[in-house]
């Protein structure tokens, strides 16, 4: 430590000196609408932060007020003409609102990641922050996104200092690459000392830089921070010390607790990106302003300039609301950079909202994570693709609607490229397990159990408890491409698989141990570029959550399987600490990810059993020869009650052995023909989809779809799936109550085992408020062999206007194909040959 010995000697000569006491004003006064400098967009911190009575708030001629304005983790906002230009205006206003000394500081992660990183690197955010004219900022982990040369470029291009108090040149103990140890700002005779601190997570934990090998030493922030603060107060006669801590709030509290001399008055925090209104810990005021220029922290300190004490304070977080006008120069700078890379061009249209929120991507499978990793596999042809949750940024939803190139680069802003490595099955399992955050861990206690990654080409269960072994189980790999019919196979421990990741992960980032694995291909394709190419090849997208990663807390055994009419009931041992179940959460899933909901679930605490009941019609299409089914459902676990943080309950899993389903296969020899339900307004149209799930395939047939009440809805048209090679034009009745459909599957697109294969879509128009059933009548239906097959039919329903849809569940009937049509599909449908 550069000054620790000197400070210890100094302190050993000092008896009980004056210790700064930070008090809280008992009542705070928020800005009001009468203040023309700032709209009233946030309550004062006194309303949402702990307060305590003032304990040593001396007032008089030697006191003054010092205002500290703080922001952190600008990141993706640096590339958007939105919050950042507004933040520039808000800082201008808050500066002007105070006639006392005011300092502006940042708490790190300002220059990355953002959508302009590939073209501007640090330059775009630095150009805009120059307008803010901060007094100092701290080097955070994303300041290393462009390597150590990028840090040198950032410090050289900035008109304000970047601090790294505890990250120093190993040989000299001095600052590295243009950074500064501390900054002293003097305003109206008041001296404010500013230090910048990082922890292990913001250096080694979140970058791929080997600092020791680069001649840079990370000193303990809990030691160096307090020591430097003491030096500033004792030797440099500063009145206030502000620590910029890119550590997250928990570590900031540890910093305050280790500041035994109470030399650090304020800790402005970055890194964990949470809303933390000003609050006091061990004599230091801690605050964090979320991220992405969403909030501005504001602290007003009462300072005794004789004793260098902060005697009282009040503070708040100010929302960067849309009412705040944008700074025109900031907007111009950002838009000039955006124009260089055409970020505003549409690349596709999404029918669903794309989920790029941190909470989703760290904790569970997301539809956007599926899209990203599918694009990796489409680009490289790998068996599996993985991306770290931290590589998906912006913490926003996109769509439904047009998706632009800027949206993609905003969510995937790092200059990471695609790398494919070769892993054995056991290594792939270990790689997936490396990202499991257990509930019992420190991170789990703060954020909840996490899977911390998104995947393609692989399905698995993850068990997030310290005593779980293995933590990754029931792993299946898809040997087909992302846009091909899947071919799922159980993971083979000794077989090799090609796995595409981003270059940060390939270098060992985010805790992935991949740096020494054999590299199959190293590309120069940015991971954002891979997704843009993938999306541009698709006019419309509608990604879903498919059950690729399934959280499990307890694995239970199946005691019995019972068939009763059209239902199958499976009895499981109850989880050890179960006190209740959520009956509506139970479902069954096969290895391909196809699911069916339970119709009922009961918990017998006395017998220690959970009985789950399914409709045979729903379960039958999921059954594959030799393939077990997994049942999942949530329950209340007394052991972890109140500890879930993100999650609300535990999840149990039980397997149904394939041998227990032999009777079910016999009962379910029929196929299932389903008509969907729809809700429309009067005068508007909706679609009823006709789908087929079958274990016997389909060669041809004809059906009639009808609405039972023509005064509620009428059929206007119908069209067939493109997969059906031979069809006869749909015949809609004159009164619009029915349509006849005839088709043959000459290309054998619907093979045995097909699930919910699309046959046709029937368009219906709402006539008047009410409800009508949609009935499917089968005239002929032949399986792939040309034989007549038993068929279960599930009818639909149309709800028009304000009629309740609570009873819109489909009804199921069993029918038989009326006759064997022929052995050849073309011969079966001579009536459609002319149309063909």
Buried (B, 14 or more C-beta within 10 A) or exposed (E): BBBBEBBEEBEEEEEEEEEBBBBBBEEBEBBEEEEEEBBEBBBBBBEBBEBEEBEBBBEEEEBBBBBBBBBBBBBBBBBBBBBBBBBBBBBBBBBEBBEBBBBBBBBBBBBBBBBBBBBBBBBBBBBBBBBBEBBBBBBBBBBBBBBBEBBBBBBEBBEBBBBBBBBBBBEEEEBBBBBBBBBBBEBEEBBBBBBBBBBEBBBBEBBBBEBEEEEBBBBBBBBBBBBBBBBBBBEEEBBBBBBBBBBBBBBBBBBBEBBEBBBBBBBBBBBBBBBBBBBBBBBBBBBBBBBBBBBBBBBBBBBBBEBBBBBBBBBBBBBBEEEBEBBEBBBEBBBEBBEEBEBEEEBBBBEBBBBBBBBBBBBBBBBBBBBBBBBBBBBBEBBBBBBBBBBBBBBBBBBEEEBBBBBBBBBBBBBBBBBBBBBBBEBBBBBBBBBBBBBBBEBBEBBBBBBBBBBBBBBBBBBBBEEBEBBBBBBBBBEEBBEEEBEBEEBBEEBBBBBBBBBBBBBBBBEBEBEEBEEBBEBEBBBBBBBBBBBEEBEEBEBEBBBBBBBBBBBBEBBEBEBEEBBBBBBBBBBEBBEEBBBEBBBBBBBBBBBBEBBBBEBEEEEBBBBBBBBBBBBBBBBBEEBBBBBBBBBBBEEBEEBBBBBEBBBBBBBBEBEBBEEBBEBBEBBBBBBBBBBBEBEEBBEBBBBBBBBBBBBBBBBBBBBBBBEBBBBEBBBBBEBBBBBBEBEBBEEBBBBBBBBBBBEBBBBBBBBEBBBBBBBBBBBEEBBBBBBBBBBBBBBBEBEBBBBBBBBBBBBBBEBEEEEBEBEBBEBEBEEBBBEEBBEBBEEBEEEE
